[in-house]
Amino acid sequence: MELGEGQHGCSHYRRRCQIRAPCCGEVFDCRHCHNEAKNSLEVDVSNRHEIPRHDVEKVICSLCNTEQDVQQYCKKCGVCMGKYFCAKCKFFDDNSSKKQYHCDGCGICRTGGQENFFHCNRCGCCYSNSLMDSHQCVERAMHHNCPVCFEYLFDSTKDISVMPCGHTIHLECLQQMRLHSQFSCPVCSRSVCDMSSVWEKLDEEVASIPMPEIYQNKMVRILCNDCGIKSDVHYHVLAHKCPRCSSYNTRQTRDGPTTCART
């Protein structure tokens, strides 16, 4: 008997089976349910762990409660335990509108439709086709924690954004950064969006604030976070502009001249 969608499963997936965790032997609706339960604050630190998803060997049918080897159809009642089924990931999901697909390069299932993504071998993850010729490669870019919330990005269920520098971050975390006027990558400090209009306003502010005579010949060496070039520029209390790319996303270094060279 085929039940309506949504009558079985959990908040993460609609499915007609549960899994027996190979790590602790307990039964859960899905791996996320297991990880949330086993990593909660109520669990002793020494006992916290995550499920090795590829090691799952047993599932329990939600209709007839038959425990069996991982397979798409129940061996007893014949119900489909998930319209999308991946034998490699031991993954079931009735909501096929997510357009799930298995990526051998990533080694896990992704969503969004295989035709819309490509796998970058150097970055070690799938990216949207729109980034195929423009993304900055960073080795194993997705195999790190989000630099804001520190959740592991590679198998995160949240939307992920690739910044111009190639580093990755949760889209929600990037939006929160912008709400708090933070526009540089938390990893490398490069600007995460077009800041040219901001730099133009800074040009006007710097020009409107002349330095006292005692500082007019003072020089400082700066490093531009956007183009990576070191330069010697006139000191200004407000900001220092990179002479190469016109960015104000710079920082003063300890080395460098203290006064202008006189002719």
Helices and strands as residue ranges (DSSP letters): E 17-20, E 27-28, H 31-38, G 45-47, G 53-55, E 58-61, E 67-69, E 84-86, E 91-93, G 96-98, E 101-103, E 108-110, G 114-116, E 117-120, E 125-128, G 129-131, E 160-162, E 168-170, H 171-179, H 196-208, G 213-215, E 219-224, E 230-234, E 250-252
